[in-house]
Amino acid sequence: MSATPRATNGTSQMSGTSESTRVGGPHLVDDLLRYLQEGRDGLLCALDGLGDYDVRRPITPSGTNLLGLVKHVAGVQLAYLGDSVGRPSGERLPWVEDGTIWHSADMWATADESRDELVGLYERAATHCDAVVRELGLDAAASVAWWPEERRSTTLGSLLVRCVAEVSQHAGHADILRESIDGRGGRDHDHMGDDAWWTGYVARIQAAADAHRTLPSGAVAGDVARDVVADAAHRGAGS
């Protein structure tokens, strides 16, 4: 078998990516983009079946909401995997233009921003950023304008790893938000067990926690555990 042909600049003619990004087995670029896409898909899946109100409303005391996560993740990818490597997408982001991003305007959807508009931006951002990564490769120089000057010079590979971590983190947030809204668990929820399995599972966790709990005067640990089981069963029946 002949060796993989290389261009004079050290780039693989087959993959279009720097040979230094190749590791034993699957291509590192492919692996990173696959994990990034899994996070993207998981986050977007959390919106399925919900109305416009539920995807917008704040679920946590700090205001975290599902559509805001979609908006935020789209902008993060365009900034790190596009702007920072000289490949801007051309997308107009009003919250960046007017500076309100620094007041968390990218973390929630205004009443005038439609769900379809933000989901479309999210999907276009993914397409653009993946194309940039494949075009430039992980060793491409990058400069993050909003980082301190002494450390703003980096590489596309480093920024891609950062985006994989951030998108995955927010996908986890989205799972928890969705479960808080209507009790629907993450993508592997139904593979783990049925409602009875989950009821017993939650009860075992609560019982272990109760061993370290200071109960109100007159309360009995068994009563608390039964309340937890009943609550879990009620939530399971309603989901």
Residue pairs with C-beta under 8 A, 6 or more apart in sequence:
4 12
4 13
4 14
4 19
5 12
5 13
5 14
6 12
6 13
6 19
7 13
10 18
10 19
10 20
11 17
11 18
11 19
11 137
12 18
12 19
12 22
15 22
15 27
15 29
16 134
16 135
16 137
17 27
17 29
17 134
17 137
17 138
18 137
18 138
18 139
20 138
20 139
21 27
21 28
21 29
21 137
21 138
21 139
21 157
22 28
28 138
29 133
29 134
29 137
29 138
32 133
32 138
32 160
32 161
32 164
33 130
33 133
33 134
33 160
35 164
35 168
36 130
36 160
36 163
36 164
36 167
37 126
37 130
38 168
38 171
39 164
39 167
39 168
39 170
39 171
40 73
40 122
40 126
40 167
40 171
42 168
42 171
42 174
42 175
42 186
42 187
43 69
43 70
43 73
43 167
43 170
43 171
43 174
44 70
44 119
44 122
45 187
46 66
46 171
46 174
46 175
46 177
46 178
47 55
47 66
47 67
47 70
47 115
47 119
47 174
49 184
50 66
50 178
50 181
50 182
52 115
54 66
54 181
54 182
55 65
55 66
55 67
55 115
56 65
56 66
56 67
56 68
56 108
56 109
57 65
58 64
58 65
58 108
59 65
59 66
59 177
59 180
59 181
60 177
63 104
63 107
63 108
64 107
64 173
64 177
65 107
65 108
65 109
65 177
66 174
66 177
66 178
67 108
67 109
67 115
67 118
68 106
68 107
68 108
68 109
69 107
69 170
69 173
69 174
69 177
70 118
70 119
70 122
71 106
71 107
71 108
71 109
71 113
71 118
71 121
71 122
72 106
72 107
72 170
73 122
73 125
73 166
73 167
73 170
74 118
74 121
74 122
74 125
75 93
75 95
75 96
75 101
75 106
75 125
76 163
76 166
76 167
77 125
77 126
77 129
77 163
77 167
78 88
78 89
78 91
78 93
78 125
78 128
78 129
79 96
80 142
80 144
80 159
80 160
80 162
80 163
81 87
81 129
81 132
81 133
81 156
81 159
81 160
81 163
82 88
82 89
82 125
82 128
82 129
82 132
83 145
84 142
84 143
84 144
84 145
84 154
84 159
85 132
85 136
85 140
85 141
85 142
85 156
85 159
87 128
87 132
87 135
87 136
89 124
89 125
89 128
91 121
91 124
91 125
91 128
93 101
93 106
95 101
95 105
95 106
96 106
109 115
109 118
129 163
132 156
133 156
133 160
136 156
137 156
137 157
138 155
138 156
138 157
138 160
139 155
139 156
139 157
140 155
140 156
140 157
141 153
141 155
141 156
142 153
142 154
142 155
142 156
142 158
142 159
143 152
143 153
143 154
144 152
144 154
144 159
145 152
175 185
175 186
178 184
179 185
179 186
182 239
183 235
183 236
183 238
183 239
184 239
185 198
189 198
192 198
192 201
193 201
195 233
195 236
195 237
198 232
198 236
199 229
199 232
199 233
199 236
202 228
202 229
202 232
203 225
203 228
203 229
203 232
206 224
206 225
206 228
207 225
210 221
210 224
210 225
213 221
213 224
215 221
215 224
